[in-house]
Amino acid sequence: MTSRATVWGIGEFKGQAANALQEKGFADVRTNDLEVAGGKAGTWVSIGHFPIAGRDYWEVAMGSGDSDTPRATVEEASAILNGLVFL
């Protein structure tokens, strides 16, 4: 779980996050009010966003799959989102 603050609203952040995940090979990427989610390497990853106040929110990454790669895939998705830069 990570506490974040964004210069943009959380909706804009989710859009950028979804694009970044797709660019890195995640399939069937989708966003809704609480998450950005997608699949890769037999793992479904969900990254939940829970507002705290203003532009601050908690981010929780979780995943599940039938393979032996869920932890690595969740860590990859988290690293992608951590690498987003907003100008």
PyMOL Python script that loads the backbone (N, CA, C, O; Angstrom):
from pymol import cmd

cmd.read_pdbstr("""\
ATOM      1  N   MET A   1       0.855  -1.153   0.000  1.00  0.00           N
ATOM      2  CA  MET A   1       0.000   0.000   0.000  1.00  0.00           C
ATOM      3  C   MET A   1       0.907   1.223   0.000  1.00  0.00           C
ATOM      4  O   MET A   1       1.908   1.279   0.715  1.00  0.00           O
ATOM      5  N   THR A   2       0.532   2.200  -0.820  1.00  0.00           N
ATOM      6  CA  THR A   2       1.324   3.410  -0.966  1.00  0.00           C
ATOM      7  C   THR A   2       0.413   4.616  -0.848  1.00  0.00           C
ATOM      8  O   THR A   2      -0.705   4.603  -1.364  1.00  0.00           O
ATOM      9  N   SER A   3       0.875   5.654  -0.179  1.00  0.00           N
ATOM     10  CA  SER A   3       0.160   6.921  -0.156  1.00  0.00           C
ATOM     11  C   SER A   3       0.756   7.795  -1.239  1.00  0.00           C
ATOM     12  O   SER A   3       1.975   7.953  -1.318  1.00  0.00           O
ATOM     13  N   ARG A   4      -0.099   8.364  -2.075  1.00  0.00           N
ATOM     14  CA  ARG A   4       0.364   9.191  -3.180  1.00  0.00           C
ATOM     15  C   ARG A   4      -0.365  10.523  -3.183  1.00  0.00           C
ATOM     16  O   ARG A   4      -1.440  10.679  -2.602  1.00  0.00           O
ATOM     17  N   ALA A   5       0.250  11.456  -3.847  1.00  0.00           N
ATOM     18  CA  ALA A   5      -0.407  12.723  -4.172  1.00  0.00           C
ATOM     19  C   ALA A   5      -0.137  12.953  -5.649  1.00  0.00           C
ATOM     20  O   ALA A   5       0.956  12.651  -6.128  1.00  0.00           O
ATOM     21  N   THR A   6      -1.091  13.470  -6.364  1.00  0.00           N
ATOM     22  CA  THR A   6      -0.913  13.715  -7.784  1.00  0.00           C
ATOM     23  C   THR A   6      -1.206  15.169  -8.108  1.00  0.00           C
ATOM     24  O   THR A   6      -2.079  15.793  -7.505  1.00  0.00           O
ATOM     25  N   VAL A   7      -0.472  15.690  -9.059  1.00  0.00           N
ATOM     26  CA  VAL A   7      -0.702  17.063  -9.500  1.00  0.00           C
ATOM     27  C   VAL A   7      -2.040  17.139 -10.217  1.00  0.00           C
ATOM     28  O   VAL A   7      -2.773  18.118 -10.085  1.00  0.00           O
ATOM     29  N   TRP A   8      -2.351  16.086 -10.984  1.00  0.00           N
ATOM     30  CA  TRP A   8      -3.627  16.011 -11.677  1.00  0.00           C
ATOM     31  C   TRP A   8      -4.630  15.301 -10.788  1.00  0.00           C
ATOM     32  O   TRP A   8      -4.270  14.786  -9.729  1.00  0.00           O
ATOM     33  N   GLY A   9      -5.865  15.270 -11.203  1.00  0.00           N
ATOM     34  CA  GLY A   9      -6.870  14.496 -10.489  1.00  0.00           C
ATOM     35  C   GLY A   9      -6.614  13.010 -10.669  1.00  0.00           C
ATOM     36  O   GLY A   9      -5.871  12.605 -11.562  1.00  0.00           O
ATOM     37  N   ILE A  10      -7.223  12.211  -9.828  1.00  0.00           N
ATOM     38  CA  ILE A  10      -7.003  10.774  -9.874  1.00  0.00           C
ATOM     39  C   ILE A  10      -7.496  10.165 -11.190  1.00  0.00           C
ATOM     40  O   ILE A  10      -6.938   9.172 -11.656  1.00  0.00           O
ATOM     41  N   GLY A  11      -8.524  10.743 -11.784  1.00  0.00           N
ATOM     42  CA  GLY A  11      -9.016  10.240 -13.068  1.00  0.00           C
ATOM     43  C   GLY A  11      -7.973  10.339 -14.164  1.00  0.00           C
ATOM     44  O   GLY A  11      -7.800   9.404 -14.946  1.00  0.00           O
ATOM     45  N   GLU A  12      -7.283  11.457 -14.227  1.00  0.00           N
ATOM     46  CA  GLU A  12      -6.220  11.633 -15.210  1.00  0.00           C
ATOM     47  C   GLU A  12      -5.065  10.671 -14.942  1.00  0.00           C
ATOM     48  O   GLU A  12      -4.470  10.127 -15.872  1.00  0.00           O
ATOM     49  N   PHE A  13      -4.756  10.469 -13.661  1.00  0.00           N
ATOM     50  CA  PHE A  13      -3.696   9.532 -13.304  1.00  0.00           C
ATOM     51  C   PHE A  13      -4.049   8.124 -13.759  1.00  0.00           C
ATOM     52  O   PHE A  13      -3.201   7.419 -14.307  1.00  0.00           O
ATOM     53  N   LYS A  14      -5.294   7.707 -13.538  1.00  0.00           N
ATOM     54  CA  LYS A  14      -5.713   6.365 -13.946  1.00  0.00           C
ATOM     55  C   LYS A  14      -5.601   6.191 -15.454  1.00  0.00           C
ATOM     56  O   LYS A  14      -5.193   5.129 -15.924  1.00  0.00           O
ATOM     57  N   GLY A  15      -5.958   7.221 -16.221  1.00  0.00           N
ATOM     58  CA  GLY A  15      -5.828   7.146 -17.671  1.00  0.00           C
ATOM     59  C   GLY A  15      -4.389   6.947 -18.096  1.00  0.00           C
ATOM     60  O   GLY A  15      -4.106   6.121 -18.964  1.00  0.00           O
ATOM     61  N   GLN A  16      -3.479   7.689 -17.497  1.00  0.00           N
ATOM     62  CA  GLN A  16      -2.051   7.543 -17.798  1.00  0.00           C
ATOM     63  C   GLN A  16      -1.544   6.167 -17.355  1.00  0.00           C
ATOM     64  O   GLN A  16      -0.735   5.545 -18.044  1.00  0.00           O
ATOM     65  N   ALA A  17      -2.022   5.704 -16.211  1.00  0.00           N
ATOM     66  CA  ALA A  17      -1.613   4.391 -15.713  1.00  0.00           C
ATOM     67  C   ALA A  17      -2.071   3.291 -16.667  1.00  0.00           C
ATOM     68  O   ALA A  17      -1.301   2.382 -16.978  1.00  0.00           O
ATOM     69  N   ALA A  18      -3.304   3.365 -17.127  1.00  0.00           N
ATOM     70  CA  ALA A  18      -3.828   2.362 -18.060  1.00  0.00           C
ATOM     71  C   ALA A  18      -3.004   2.342 -19.344  1.00  0.00           C
ATOM     72  O   ALA A  18      -2.658   1.269 -19.838  1.00  0.00           O
ATOM     73  N   ASN A  19      -2.691   3.501 -19.881  1.00  0.00           N
ATOM     74  CA  ASN A  19      -1.871   3.574 -21.092  1.00  0.00           C
ATOM     75  C   ASN A  19      -0.496   2.958 -20.864  1.00  0.00           C
ATOM     76  O   ASN A  19       0.001   2.216 -21.712  1.00  0.00           O
ATOM     77  N   ALA A  20       0.120   3.262 -19.723  1.00  0.00           N
ATOM     78  CA  ALA A  20       1.452   2.741 -19.425  1.00  0.00           C
ATOM     79  C   ALA A  20       1.428   1.217 -19.289  1.00  0.00           C
ATOM     80  O   ALA A  20       2.341   0.543 -19.765  1.00  0.00           O
ATOM     81  N   LEU A  21       0.408   0.673 -18.653  1.00  0.00           N
ATOM     82  CA  LEU A  21       0.312  -0.779 -18.521  1.00  0.00           C
ATOM     83  C   LEU A  21       0.158  -1.441 -19.887  1.00  0.00           C
ATOM     84  O   LEU A  21       0.789  -2.463 -20.155  1.00  0.00           O
ATOM     85  N   GLN A  22      -0.675  -0.866 -20.750  1.00  0.00           N
ATOM     86  CA  GLN A  22      -0.856  -1.418 -22.096  1.00  0.00           C
ATOM     87  C   GLN A  22       0.454  -1.392 -22.875  1.00  0.00           C
ATOM     88  O   GLN A  22       0.788  -2.353 -23.569  1.00  0.00           O
ATOM     89  N   GLU A  23       1.187  -0.300 -22.762  1.00  0.00           N
ATOM     90  CA  GLU A  23       2.467  -0.180 -23.468  1.00  0.00           C
ATOM     91  C   GLU A  23       3.473  -1.237 -23.010  1.00  0.00           C
ATOM     92  O   GLU A  23       4.366  -1.614 -23.770  1.00  0.00           O
ATOM     93  N   LYS A  24       3.332  -1.713 -21.781  1.00  0.00           N
ATOM     94  CA  LYS A  24       4.256  -2.712 -21.228  1.00  0.00           C
ATOM     95  C   LYS A  24       3.709  -4.137 -21.341  1.00  0.00           C
ATOM     96  O   LYS A  24       4.221  -5.052 -20.696  1.00  0.00           O
ATOM     97  N   GLY A  25       2.672  -4.324 -22.156  1.00  0.00           N
ATOM     98  CA  GLY A  25       2.206  -5.665 -22.449  1.00  0.00           C
ATOM     99  C   GLY A  25       1.052  -6.199 -21.631  1.00  0.00           C
ATOM    100  O   GLY A  25       0.708  -7.373 -21.760  1.00  0.00           O
ATOM    101  N   PHE A  26       0.447  -5.387 -20.800  1.00  0.00           N
ATOM    102  CA  PHE A  26      -0.733  -5.837 -20.072  1.00  0.00           C
ATOM    103  C   PHE A  26      -1.927  -5.822 -21.027  1.00  0.00           C
ATOM    104  O   PHE A  26      -2.079  -4.895 -21.822  1.00  0.00           O
ATOM    105  N   ALA A  27      -2.765  -6.844 -20.944  1.00  0.00           N
ATOM    106  CA  ALA A  27      -3.901  -6.988 -21.850  1.00  0.00           C
ATOM    107  C   ALA A  27      -5.214  -6.701 -21.123  1.00  0.00           C
ATOM    108  O   ALA A  27      -5.291  -6.774 -19.897  1.00  0.00           O
ATOM    109  N   ASP A  28      -6.235  -6.376 -21.897  1.00  0.00           N
ATOM    110  CA  ASP A  28      -7.586  -6.150 -21.373  1.00  0.00           C
ATOM    111  C   ASP A  28      -7.570  -5.138 -20.221  1.00  0.00           C
ATOM    112  O   ASP A  28      -8.276  -5.304 -19.226  1.00  0.00           O
ATOM    113  N   VAL A  29      -6.763  -4.098 -20.371  1.00  0.00           N
ATOM    114  CA  VAL A  29      -6.630  -3.082 -19.321  1.00  0.00           C
ATOM    115  C   VAL A  29      -7.917  -2.276 -19.250  1.00  0.00           C
ATOM    116  O   VAL A  29      -8.470  -1.874 -20.274  1.00  0.00           O
ATOM    117  N   ARG A  30      -8.383  -2.046 -18.041  1.00  0.00           N
ATOM    118  CA  ARG A  30      -9.617  -1.283 -17.831  1.00  0.00           C
ATOM    119  C   ARG A  30      -9.496  -0.409 -16.590  1.00  0.00           C
ATOM    120  O   ARG A  30      -8.692  -0.670 -15.695  1.00  0.00           O
ATOM    121  N   THR A  31     -10.300   0.609 -16.565  1.00  0.00           N
ATOM    122  CA  THR A  31     -10.352   1.493 -15.388  1.00  0.00           C
ATOM    123  C   THR A  31     -11.812   1.642 -14.966  1.00  0.00           C
ATOM    124  O   THR A  31     -12.723   1.537 -15.787  1.00  0.00           O
ATOM    125  N   ASN A  32     -12.012   1.884 -13.697  1.00  0.00           N
ATOM    126  CA  ASN A  32     -13.337   2.229 -13.178  1.00  0.00           C
ATOM    127  C   ASN A  32     -13.143   3.142 -11.977  1.00  0.00           C
ATOM    128  O   ASN A  32     -12.042   3.649 -11.766  1.00  0.00           O
ATOM    129  N   ASP A  33     -14.167   3.358 -11.202  1.00  0.00           N
ATOM    130  CA  ASP A  33     -14.075   4.320 -10.101  1.00  0.00           C
ATOM    131  C   ASP A  33     -13.001   3.984  -9.071  1.00  0.00           C
ATOM    132  O   ASP A  33     -12.433   4.888  -8.459  1.00  0.00           O
ATOM    133  N   LEU A  34     -12.717   2.711  -8.874  1.00  0.00           N
ATOM    134  CA  LEU A  34     -11.783   2.336  -7.813  1.00  0.00           C
ATOM    135  C   LEU A  34     -10.474   1.730  -8.273  1.00  0.00           C
ATOM    136  O   LEU A  34      -9.562   1.583  -7.460  1.00  0.00           O
ATOM    137  N   GLU A  35     -10.335   1.366  -9.563  1.00  0.00           N
ATOM    138  CA  GLU A  35      -9.140   0.634  -9.932  1.00  0.00           C
ATOM    139  C   GLU A  35      -8.700   0.858 -11.366  1.00  0.00           C
ATOM    140  O   GLU A  35      -9.432   1.378 -12.208  1.00  0.00           O
ATOM    141  N   VAL A  36      -7.459   0.436 -11.598  1.00  0.00           N
ATOM    142  CA  VAL A  36      -6.911   0.195 -12.926  1.00  0.00           C
ATOM    143  C   VAL A  36      -6.531  -1.276 -12.891  1.00  0.00           C
ATOM    144  O   VAL A  36      -5.859  -1.714 -11.957  1.00  0.00           O
ATOM    145  N   ALA A  37      -6.947  -2.052 -13.892  1.00  0.00           N
ATOM    146  CA  ALA A  37      -6.701  -3.488 -13.855  1.00  0.00           C
ATOM    147  C   ALA A  37      -6.323  -4.002 -15.233  1.00  0.00           C
ATOM    148  O   ALA A  37      -6.670  -3.401 -16.250  1.00  0.00           O
ATOM    149  N   GLY A  38      -5.610  -5.117 -15.258  1.00  0.00           N
ATOM    150  CA  GLY A  38      -5.242  -5.752 -16.511  1.00  0.00           C
ATOM    151  C   GLY A  38      -4.528  -7.062 -16.250  1.00  0.00           C
ATOM    152  O   GLY A  38      -4.153  -7.371 -15.119  1.00  0.00           O
ATOM    153  N   GLY A  39      -4.345  -7.830 -17.318  1.00  0.00           N
ATOM    154  CA  GLY A  39      -3.727  -9.134 -17.180  1.00  0.00           C
ATOM    155  C   GLY A  39      -2.418  -9.256 -17.940  1.00  0.00           C
ATOM    156  O   GLY A  39      -2.221  -8.633 -18.983  1.00  0.00           O
ATOM    157  N   LYS A  40      -1.529 -10.073 -17.391  1.00  0.00           N
ATOM    158  CA  LYS A  40      -0.261 -10.366 -18.046  1.00  0.00           C
ATOM    159  C   LYS A  40       0.322 -11.633 -17.426  1.00  0.00           C
ATOM    160  O   LYS A  40       0.254 -11.831 -16.213  1.00  0.00           O
ATOM    161  N   ALA A  41       0.890 -12.479 -18.266  1.00  0.00           N
ATOM    162  CA  ALA A  41       1.591 -13.684 -17.811  1.00  0.00           C
ATOM    163  C   ALA A  41       0.725 -14.561 -16.909  1.00  0.00           C
ATOM    164  O   ALA A  41       1.213 -15.110 -15.922  1.00  0.00           O
ATOM    165  N   GLY A  42      -0.563 -14.695 -17.246  1.00  0.00           N
ATOM    166  CA  GLY A  42      -1.451 -15.545 -16.461  1.00  0.00           C
ATOM    167  C   GLY A  42      -1.883 -14.953 -15.136  1.00  0.00           C
ATOM    168  O   GLY A  42      -2.432 -15.661 -14.292  1.00  0.00           O
ATOM    169  N   THR A  43      -1.646 -13.670 -14.940  1.00  0.00           N
ATOM    170  CA  THR A  43      -2.002 -12.993 -13.682  1.00  0.00           C
ATOM    171  C   THR A  43      -2.921 -11.822 -13.969  1.00  0.00           C
ATOM    172  O   THR A  43      -2.679 -11.056 -14.901  1.00  0.00           O
ATOM    173  N   TRP A  44      -3.977 -11.674 -13.176  1.00  0.00           N
ATOM    174  CA  TRP A  44      -4.836 -10.502 -13.233  1.00  0.00           C
ATOM    175  C   TRP A  44      -4.399  -9.572 -12.114  1.00  0.00           C
ATOM    176  O   TRP A  44      -4.351  -9.972 -10.951  1.00  0.00           O
ATOM    177  N   VAL A  45      -4.081  -8.330 -12.466  1.00  0.00           N
ATOM    178  CA  VAL A  45      -3.612  -7.337 -11.504  1.00  0.00           C
ATOM    179  C   VAL A  45      -4.660  -6.250 -11.355  1.00  0.00           C
ATOM    180  O   VAL A  45      -5.196  -5.752 -12.345  1.00  0.00           O
ATOM    181  N   SER A  46      -4.948  -5.887 -10.119  1.00  0.00           N
ATOM    182  CA  SER A  46      -5.860  -4.792  -9.816  1.00  0.00           C
ATOM    183  C   SER A  46      -5.125  -3.801  -8.924  1.00  0.00           C
ATOM    184  O   SER A  46      -4.555  -4.173  -7.898  1.00  0.00           O
ATOM    185  N   ILE A  47      -5.145  -2.544  -9.327  1.00  0.00           N
ATOM    186  CA  ILE A  47      -4.514  -1.497  -8.533  1.00  0.00           C
ATOM    187  C   ILE A  47      -5.625  -0.548  -8.103  1.00  0.00           C
ATOM    188  O   ILE A  47      -6.150   0.224  -8.905  1.00  0.00           O
ATOM    189  N   GLY A  48      -5.971  -0.622  -6.825  1.00  0.00           N
ATOM    190  CA  GLY A  48      -7.070   0.163  -6.279  1.00  0.00           C
ATOM    191  C   GLY A  48      -6.611   1.534  -5.834  1.00  0.00           C
ATOM    192  O   GLY A  48      -5.495   1.698  -5.341  1.00  0.00           O
ATOM    193  N   HIS A  49      -7.477   2.517  -6.009  1.00  0.00           N
ATOM    194  CA  HIS A  49      -7.186   3.898  -5.615  1.00  0.00           C
ATOM    195  C   HIS A  49      -8.291   4.382  -4.686  1.00  0.00           C
ATOM    196  O   HIS A  49      -9.467   4.400  -5.048  1.00  0.00           O
ATOM    197  N   PHE A  50      -7.890   4.772  -3.489  1.00  0.00           N
ATOM    198  CA  PHE A  50      -8.837   5.160  -2.456  1.00  0.00           C
ATOM    199  C   PHE A  50      -8.510   6.562  -1.961  1.00  0.00           C
ATOM    200  O   PHE A  50      -7.491   6.759  -1.299  1.00  0.00           O
ATOM    201  N   PRO A  51      -9.362   7.544  -2.273  1.00  0.00           N
ATOM    202  CA  PRO A  51      -9.099   8.935  -1.908  1.00  0.00           C
ATOM    203  C   PRO A  51      -8.962   9.121  -0.395  1.00  0.00           C
ATOM    204  O   PRO A  51      -9.675   8.506   0.397  1.00  0.00           O
ATOM    205  N   ILE A  52      -8.015   9.993  -0.025  1.00  0.00           N
ATOM    206  CA  ILE A  52      -7.835  10.382   1.372  1.00  0.00           C
ATOM    207  C   ILE A  52      -8.432  11.778   1.548  1.00  0.00           C
ATOM    208  O   ILE A  52      -9.402  11.957   2.284  1.00  0.00           O
ATOM    209  N   ALA A  53      -7.851  12.754   0.876  1.00  0.00           N
ATOM    210  CA  ALA A  53      -8.334  14.139   0.919  1.00  0.00           C
ATOM    211  C   ALA A  53      -7.660  14.897  -0.213  1.00  0.00           C
ATOM    212  O   ALA A  53      -6.498  14.643  -0.530  1.00  0.00           O
ATOM    213  N   GLY A  54      -8.382  15.820  -0.820  1.00  0.00           N
ATOM    214  CA  GLY A  54      -7.808  16.609  -1.903  1.00  0.00           C
ATOM    215  C   GLY A  54      -7.303  15.707  -3.014  1.00  0.00           C
ATOM    216  O   GLY A  54      -8.057  14.899  -3.554  1.00  0.00           O
ATOM    217  N   ARG A  55      -6.029  15.842  -3.356  1.00  0.00           N
ATOM    218  CA  ARG A  55      -5.430  15.011  -4.404  1.00  0.00           C
ATOM    219  C   ARG A  55      -4.580  13.869  -3.837  1.00  0.00           C
ATOM    220  O   ARG A  55      -3.797  13.258  -4.564  1.00  0.00           O
ATOM    221  N   ASP A  56      -4.732  13.588  -2.557  1.00  0.00           N
ATOM    222  CA  ASP A  56      -4.020  12.483  -1.901  1.00  0.00           C
ATOM    223  C   ASP A  56      -4.890  11.228  -1.909  1.00  0.00           C
ATOM    224  O   ASP A  56      -6.109  11.307  -1.763  1.00  0.00           O
ATOM    225  N   TYR A  57      -4.252  10.074  -2.080  1.00  0.00           N
ATOM    226  CA  TYR A  57      -5.000   8.821  -2.081  1.00  0.00           C
ATOM    227  C   TYR A  57      -4.081   7.658  -1.736  1.00  0.00           C
ATOM    228  O   TYR A  57      -2.859   7.747  -1.863  1.00  0.00           O
ATOM    229  N   TRP A  58      -4.694   6.572  -1.301  1.00  0.00           N
ATOM    230  CA  TRP A  58      -3.980   5.326  -1.080  1.00  0.00           C
ATOM    231  C   TRP A  58      -4.030   4.523  -2.363  1.00  0.00           C
ATOM    232  O   TRP A  58      -5.033   4.534  -3.077  1.00  0.00           O
ATOM    233  N   GLU A  59      -2.934   3.820  -2.654  1.00  0.00           N
ATOM    234  CA  GLU A  59      -2.868   2.940  -3.816  1.00  0.00           C
ATOM    235  C   GLU A  59      -2.511   1.545  -3.324  1.00  0.00           C
ATOM    236  O   GLU A  59      -1.511   1.363  -2.630  1.00  0.00           O
ATOM    237  N   VAL A  60      -3.335   0.556  -3.685  1.00  0.00           N
ATOM    238  CA  VAL A  60      -3.134  -0.823  -3.260  1.00  0.00           C
ATOM    239  C   VAL A  60      -3.060  -1.698  -4.502  1.00  0.00           C
ATOM    240  O   VAL A  60      -3.979  -1.691  -5.320  1.00  0.00           O
ATOM    241  N   ALA A  61      -1.972  -2.453  -4.651  1.00  0.00           N
ATOM    242  CA  ALA A  61      -1.800  -3.348  -5.795  1.00  0.00           C
ATOM    243  C   ALA A  61      -1.970  -4.790  -5.333  1.00  0.00           C
ATOM    244  O   ALA A  61      -1.408  -5.204  -4.319  1.00  0.00           O
ATOM    245  N   MET A  62      -2.760  -5.550  -6.097  1.00  0.00           N
ATOM    246  CA  MET A  62      -2.985  -6.960  -5.767  1.00  0.00           C
ATOM    247  C   MET A  62      -3.127  -7.763  -7.050  1.00  0.00           C
ATOM    248  O   MET A  62      -3.463  -7.216  -8.100  1.00  0.00           O
ATOM    249  N   GLY A  63      -2.876  -9.039  -6.963  1.00  0.00           N
ATOM    250  CA  GLY A  63      -2.986  -9.863  -8.152  1.00  0.00           C
ATOM    251  C   GLY A  63      -3.264 -11.309  -7.805  1.00  0.00           C
ATOM    252  O   GLY A  63      -3.042 -11.754  -6.680  1.00  0.00           O
ATOM    253  N   SER A  64      -3.759 -12.036  -8.805  1.00  0.00           N
ATOM    254  CA  SER A  64      -4.051 -13.439  -8.639  1.00  0.00           C
ATOM    255  C   SER A  64      -3.874 -14.135  -9.979  1.00  0.00           C
ATOM    256  O   SER A  64      -4.124 -13.546 -11.031  1.00  0.00           O
ATOM    257  N   GLY A  65      -3.442 -15.391  -9.936  1.00  0.00           N
ATOM    258  CA  GLY A  65      -3.269 -16.117 -11.182  1.00  0.00           C
ATOM    259  C   GLY A  65      -3.013 -17.583 -10.963  1.00  0.00           C
ATOM    260  O   GLY A  65      -2.788 -18.035  -9.841  1.00  0.00           O
ATOM    261  N   ASP A  66      -3.050 -18.320 -12.058  1.00  0.00           N
ATOM    262  CA  ASP A  66      -2.841 -19.763 -12.011  1.00  0.00           C
ATOM    263  C   ASP A  66      -1.381 -20.144 -12.202  1.00  0.00           C
ATOM    264  O   ASP A  66      -1.029 -21.323 -12.144  1.00  0.00           O
ATOM    265  N   SER A  67      -0.549 -19.170 -12.424  1.00  0.00           N
ATOM    266  CA  SER A  67       0.863 -19.458 -12.676  1.00  0.00           C
ATOM    267  C   SER A  67       1.683 -19.168 -11.420  1.00  0.00           C
ATOM    268  O   SER A  67       1.133 -18.880 -10.357  1.00  0.00           O
ATOM    269  N   ASP A  68       2.989 -19.249 -11.560  1.00  0.00           N
ATOM    270  CA  ASP A  68       3.863 -18.950 -10.424  1.00  0.00           C
ATOM    271  C   ASP A  68       4.404 -17.521 -10.480  1.00  0.00           C
ATOM    272  O   ASP A  68       5.383 -17.195  -9.809  1.00  0.00           O
ATOM    273  N   THR A  69       3.758 -16.668 -11.288  1.00  0.00           N
ATOM    274  CA  THR A  69       4.280 -15.313 -11.481  1.00  0.00           C
ATOM    275  C   THR A  69       3.456 -14.172 -10.885  1.00  0.00           C
ATOM    276  O   THR A  69       3.803 -13.017 -11.136  1.00  0.00           O
ATOM    277  N   PRO A  70       2.382 -14.411 -10.107  1.00  0.00           N
ATOM    278  CA  PRO A  70       1.586 -13.270  -9.640  1.00  0.00           C
ATOM    279  C   PRO A  70       2.389 -12.201  -8.901  1.00  0.00           C
ATOM    280  O   PRO A  70       2.201 -11.013  -9.161  1.00  0.00           O
ATOM    281  N   ARG A  71       3.262 -12.586  -8.003  1.00  0.00           N
ATOM    282  CA  ARG A  71       4.010 -11.582  -7.238  1.00  0.00           C
ATOM    283  C   ARG A  71       4.872 -10.724  -8.156  1.00  0.00           C
ATOM    284  O   ARG A  71       4.895  -9.501  -8.019  1.00  0.00           O
ATOM    285  N   ALA A  72       5.574 -11.349  -9.084  1.00  0.00           N
ATOM    286  CA  ALA A  72       6.438 -10.606  -9.999  1.00  0.00           C
ATOM    287  C   ALA A  72       5.617  -9.687 -10.907  1.00  0.00           C
ATOM    288  O   ALA A  72       6.045  -8.574 -11.215  1.00  0.00           O
ATOM    289  N   THR A  73       4.449 -10.145 -11.332  1.00  0.00           N
ATOM    290  CA  THR A  73       3.616  -9.331 -12.212  1.00  0.00           C
ATOM    291  C   THR A  73       3.038  -8.130 -11.459  1.00  0.00           C
ATOM    292  O   THR A  73       2.963  -7.034 -12.014  1.00  0.00           O
ATOM    293  N   VAL A  74       2.634  -8.323 -10.214  1.00  0.00           N
ATOM    294  CA  VAL A  74       2.148  -7.205  -9.393  1.00  0.00           C
ATOM    295  C   VAL A  74       3.274  -6.204  -9.154  1.00  0.00           C
ATOM    296  O   VAL A  74       3.057  -4.995  -9.231  1.00  0.00           O
ATOM    297  N   GLU A  75       4.469  -6.698  -8.865  1.00  0.00           N
ATOM    298  CA  GLU A  75       5.611  -5.805  -8.657  1.00  0.00           C
ATOM    299  C   GLU A  75       5.944  -5.040  -9.938  1.00  0.00           C
ATOM    300  O   GLU A  75       6.318  -3.868  -9.878  1.00  0.00           O
ATOM    301  N   GLU A  76       5.811  -5.690 -11.095  1.00  0.00           N
ATOM    302  CA  GLU A  76       6.050  -5.007 -12.367  1.00  0.00           C
ATOM    303  C   GLU A  76       5.031  -3.885 -12.578  1.00  0.00           C
ATOM    304  O   GLU A  76       5.397  -2.775 -12.964  1.00  0.00           O
ATOM    305  N   ALA A  77       3.756  -4.178 -12.325  1.00  0.00           N
ATOM    306  CA  ALA A  77       2.720  -3.156 -12.481  1.00  0.00           C
ATOM    307  C   ALA A  77       2.958  -1.986 -11.532  1.00  0.00           C
ATOM    308  O   ALA A  77       2.805  -0.830 -11.923  1.00  0.00           O
ATOM    309  N   SER A  78       3.329  -2.276 -10.298  1.00  0.00           N
ATOM    310  CA  SER A  78       3.615  -1.214  -9.324  1.00  0.00           C
ATOM    311  C   SER A  78       4.788  -0.357  -9.778  1.00  0.00           C
ATOM    312  O   SER A  78       4.753   0.867  -9.650  1.00  0.00           O
ATOM    313  N   ALA A  79       5.819  -0.994 -10.304  1.00  0.00           N
ATOM    314  CA  ALA A  79       6.990  -0.245 -10.786  1.00  0.00           C
ATOM    315  C   ALA A  79       6.621   0.644 -11.972  1.00  0.00           C
ATOM    316  O   ALA A  79       7.136   1.755 -12.096  1.00  0.00           O
ATOM    317  N   ILE A  80       5.741   0.166 -12.839  1.00  0.00           N
ATOM    318  CA  ILE A  80       5.291   0.981 -13.980  1.00  0.00           C
ATOM    319  C   ILE A  80       4.596   2.235 -13.470  1.00  0.00           C
ATOM    320  O   ILE A  80       4.892   3.337 -13.933  1.00  0.00           O
ATOM    321  N   LEU A  81       3.677   2.081 -12.523  1.00  0.00           N
ATOM    322  CA  LEU A  81       2.965   3.239 -11.992  1.00  0.00           C
ATOM    323  C   LEU A  81       3.895   4.157 -11.218  1.00  0.00           C
ATOM    324  O   LEU A  81       3.747   5.378 -11.281  1.00  0.00           O
ATOM    325  N   ASN A  82       4.843   3.600 -10.494  1.00  0.00           N
ATOM    326  CA  ASN A  82       5.805   4.434  -9.761  1.00  0.00           C
ATOM    327  C   ASN A  82       6.686   5.240 -10.700  1.00  0.00           C
ATOM    328  O   ASN A  82       7.200   6.292 -10.320  1.00  0.00           O
ATOM    329  N   GLY A  83       6.864   4.754 -11.921  1.00  0.00           N
ATOM    330  CA  GLY A  83       7.708   5.434 -12.890  1.00  0.00           C
ATOM    331  C   GLY A  83       7.004   6.512 -13.698  1.00  0.00           C
ATOM    332  O   GLY A  83       7.640   7.199 -14.498  1.00  0.00           O
ATOM    333  N   LEU A  84       5.695   6.671 -13.501  1.00  0.00           N
ATOM    334  CA  LEU A  84       4.974   7.701 -14.258  1.00  0.00           C
ATOM    335  C   LEU A  84       5.451   9.091 -13.846  1.00  0.00           C
ATOM    336  O   LEU A  84       5.610   9.382 -12.660  1.00  0.00           O
ATOM    337  N   VAL A  85       5.672   9.933 -14.837  1.00  0.00           N
ATOM    338  CA  VAL A  85       6.120  11.303 -14.588  1.00  0.00           C
ATOM    339  C   VAL A  85       5.094  12.244 -15.189  1.00  0.00           C
ATOM    340  O   VAL A  85       4.711  12.088 -16.348  1.00  0.00           O
ATOM    341  N   PHE A  86       4.656  13.200 -14.428  1.00  0.00           N
ATOM    342  CA  PHE A  86       3.690  14.184 -14.888  1.00  0.00           C
ATOM    343  C   PHE A  86       4.366  15.541 -14.982  1.00  0.00           C
ATOM    344  O   PHE A  86       4.968  16.023 -14.022  1.00  0.00           O
ATOM    345  N   LEU A  87       4.259  16.136 -16.134  1.00  0.00           N
ATOM    346  CA  LEU A  87       4.882  17.446 -16.351  1.00  0.00           C
ATOM    347  C   LEU A  87       3.861  18.547 -16.229  1.00  0.00           C
ATOM    348  O   LEU A  87       4.199  19.721 -16.380  1.00  0.00           O
TER     349      LEU A  87
END
""", "prot")
cmd.dss("prot")
cmd.show_as("cartoon", "prot")
cmd.util.cbc("prot")
cmd.orient("prot")
